[in-house]
């Protein structure tokens, strides 16, 4: 990797993930810009940039964590501070884009990711680098270029090198919505695929037995809607079930984010029940970028995540969590943008289904 010219590049970061920012800066061979971000006694965010940014290309490294709202405000204030200090360009390096799951209209809610995109562009960001957006259509919310990088090559390499018998594995989608990503992994590893559908029922009384159904009406070739607009039926998920053969194999669940650990644990327990006994010690769990606390009693062998989100405390609490470093990918993206080189190399052999 050819290092960029250090005279007109500046890397700064907030409080979300300073370790990742230092890794990227060291790979690029540049010094951290020395930006100080702190909170006053009234909890207002203050930003002080130590070095001059006039005429420089600024790269702000800030990811989403559990303190998501403070992460966003730090990013916006840092970008606006650089904008008002006559920076040449301001690129936001956001490995995990906050609020990316709220990218669809839900009842009387709103599309929060679109609001966040407009706020980022207004603050002064002229380019966004992110990883594994929850939906790739989120790129259309921004009025500036967005490079959506992929962590799948790193995770695929981990599976091939760290699971000795990975040929005896099956890629599992935790829900039908994850089937497209699981299919991409399965095709690249030449493995089979299974899909988990439904949800766990508390008891048999929760199931709809049809005894409260209305009486049958005479069939007609014309639908009568004189009673008004018909009520949209509520969704009813069937009992949780596994579609596909997982017996006696290593189950590898893939997803872009682990934010609700209980749903993953429930899926792992179902896989254990429907498989042969040797599957109990053969669960490999790959995901990016969230990282939960995984208890020792859960039927999961490994939780493989990237370092797009800090999880040092969780790693100390649980030995099952393994980290894949993706700082080299972000550093290469920064170098190519700064040197005005093509980004297509970073997306080589990566399809839209990833």
N, C-alpha and C positions, 0 to 999 in steps of 0.2 A: 504494500500500500504506500503510494507516494504521499508524503505529508503535504498539506496545503501551506501556502504562504502564511506565516504567523503575523504579518504586519497588518492585515486587514480582516482577520477573523477573531471572533471573541465568543467564548462559551461561558454562559452563566447558568445558574440553576437556583431553584427555590429549595424549600425544606422537604419536598416530598421524597426524593431519592438521591441524596448527594453522592452515595457510593457509585451509582450508575453513571452520574455525571463525571466523576473523577476517572472512572474506567474509560469512558469515551474520550475524555480529554487526553489521557495518557496514550491511548491508541493513535490519536491524531498527532501527538507530539506538540500540543499547545498547552498553555497554562489556563487554569480556570480564571475567569474574569474578576473574581472577588466581589460578587454581589451579596449584600447583606440583606436578608429578609427577616423581619421580626415583628412582633405584635406589641402595641402600646398597652398601657394599663386599661384602656377602654376597649381593647380587643381589635382596634383598627390595625390594618396591615401597613407596614412601612417598608420601603425599598430604598436601599442606598447602593449605587453602583460605584465601585472603587476606581475603576479605570475609565478612561475616556472611550466613548463608543462612536464619536463623530466620524462618519464616513466608513464605518466598519460593517461587516456582515455579522450579525448577532444570531447565535443559536441558543435558544432558551430550552433547557432540559427540565421538564416538569411532567410528572405522571400523576395518575389518579390513585388515591389511597382511600382509607376509611375516612380520613379528614378531607373529604372531597371538596366541600365548599371553600375551605381555606386554600386548598390547592388551586382552585380555579381563580380565586381573587389574587393570589400571588402571581399567577401566570399573566393575568390581565394587567396588573399594575406594573410588572416588570416590562411587558411589551410596550405599554404606554410610556413608561419612563424612557425606554430606548427610542421610541418614536419622537418624543419631544426633545431628545438629546441629539437629533439629526443623524441617527444611524442610517446606513445605506440600505440594508434589508434586515428583516427580523423574521427568523424561521423558528417556529415552535416545534420542538421535538417532544411529542407526547406519546410515549409507548402505549399507555392505556388511556384512551380518550374517555373522560368521565361522562356519565349520562348517555352513553352510546346505546344502552338497552332501551331507553325511552325515545325510540325513533319512529314510533307509530302512534296514531291517535287512539286513545283509550277512553271511551265513554265521554265524560265531561272534562277530561284532562287536556294535555297539549303535547306537542312534539318538542320536548325539552332540548334534544340534541340540535335542532335547527336554531333555537334561541341561543344556545351556547356557541354555535358556529358564527352567528352574526355578531355576538359579543367579541369573539376572538378576532374577527376581521376588523371590527371597528377599533379595537384597542391598538392595532398596528401590525398584527401578524400578516406577513405577505406570503407565507408558505407553511404547510403543515406536514410533518412526518409522524406517522403513527403506525401501529401494528395491530393486525387482526381485528379490524372493526367488527362489531357485532353484526352489522349489515353493511355490505359494501356500498349500498345506495346512499349512505350518510355522506359520502364525498360530495354529492350534489348539493348539500346544504351550505357548503362553503363557497364564498366568492373569490377564493384563492386556490392555487394548486394544492392537492392533497396526495401524498404518496403513502399508500397503504401497504406496508411491508408484511411479510409472512414469516412466522416462526416455525412453520411446518418442516422445513429442511433440517433444522436443528433437532426437532423432536423425532423425526424419522431416523436421523443418524443415531440418536440415543437408543431407539428401539433396536436397530440393527446391531449395534455394538455392545449394548448392555444386557440384552435378553438373549441368552445363549440359544434357547429353543424357540425363537420368535416365529419360525416357520410353522410351529404348531399353535399359532395364535389366531384369534378372531377379533376383528375390529367391531366394537359395540357402540352404537349410537344411543345415548341416554334417553332420547325422545325422538319422534319422527322429524322434528325440526333440525336435528343434528345429523340426519342421514346423509345429507350432501357432503358435509365435511368428512364423515366416517367413510363414505364411498371413495373420496379422494385418497385418504390414507390407505385404504384397502387396495386400491388399484396400484399405488406406487410400491406397496410391499408385497403385492401378489398374494393377498390373503382374502378370506371370506369376510362377510359382514353379517351382523345381527342388529336388530332394532328392538328397543324396549318400548312398549306401548302401554298406556293406561296409567292408573295410579293405585296406590294401596288403599284398601277399604278397611275402615275401623272394625266393622262387623258386618254380618250378613244383613242386618236390618237397614244398612245404608243403601243396599242395592234396590233398584226400582224393579218391583215384581209385576207391575201392570194392573194391580187390583183396583187402582183409582182411575183407570182409563175411562174415557167417555164411551157410551154405547156406540156400536157401529151404525153408520148411516147408509141408506141405500146408495149404491154406486150411480154416478151420473157422469156423462161425458163433458159436462160443463161445470166448472168450479163456481160455487155460489159464494161471493164475498159481500153479500148484502149486510152482513153483521158488522162491517167495518174492517179496518186493516188487521190482518191476522197477527197474533202475537208471535214473535220470533222465539222458537223453542230454545231452551237453555242447553248448553253443552253438558253432556254426561259422559265422562271417561269410563271405559270398561276397566275391570280389574287388571292390575299390572301383569304383563305377559311378555315373553321373549319370543320374537319372531326370528328364527334362524337357529342353526346348530352350534351350541357352545359346549356340548358335552366333552369333558376331558381335555379342554383346550385352555390356553391362557387368554383371558379376556382383557382387552385393551380399550378402555373407554376414552374417547377424545371429545373435547369441547373447548370453546374459546375462553371460558371464564368459569371459575368456581366461586360462586358467591353464596350459594345455599348448600352447605355440606350435607344436610340431611337427605336431599334428593339423590345425591350421588351414593350415599351409604345405603339407601333403600334399594337402589338399582344394583349395587354390589351384592347385597344380601339375596336378591332374587336370582342373580347369576349363580351364586353359590348353591342355591337350592336346586337349580335346574341343570347342574353340571355334575360330572363325576367328582369323586372325593379329592383327586389331586388338584382340582381347580382352587381349593381352599387356600393353598399357599402359592398361587400363581396369578395374582391380580396386578396388572401394571396400569396405572391410572395416569394418563397424560392430559394436561390441560394448560391453558394460558389465558390471561395472566394472573388471575386471582389465586390466593393461597389460603386455605382454611386451616384450622387446628384439627388434626386428625387423631382420634384416640387410638390407643394400641389394640383395643378389642374389636375394632372394625375389620371386616374381611377384605382389607386392601393391603397389597404388598408394597406398593410404591405410589407416591404422588409426585409426578414429574412436572415441574413448572419452570417458566423462564423468570429471569430477574427483572422483568418490566415493572414489577411491584415489589417493594421491600417486604421480606418475610423472614428476617433473621430470628425474631422472637419465636415464630412458629417452628422454625427448624430446630431450635434448642429444646422445644417442648416435645417434638416428635421426630424420631429417627427415620420415619418413612418418607419424609419430604426430600426430594432431590432437585437440584437447581441446574438449569442449563443457561449458560451465559450467552446473551445475544448482543452484547455491547459492540462486537466487531461489525455486526450488520448495520447498526445505527451509525457507527463511525464511518463506515464505507458510504452510506447514504449521504452523510454530511459532506464528506470529501468530494463526492461526485457532484453534488449540487453547487458546492463552492467553486469547483473547477469547471463548472458548466459542461459536465460530461453526461452521457446518456445514463438513465436509470434502468434501462431494459435488462442489463446484466443481472440486477438484483431480483428480477421477476422471471428469469430464465427457467423454463420448464415448470412454471407455476401457472395453473389454470384458474379460471374464474370460480371453480367449485371449491377451491381451497379456503 
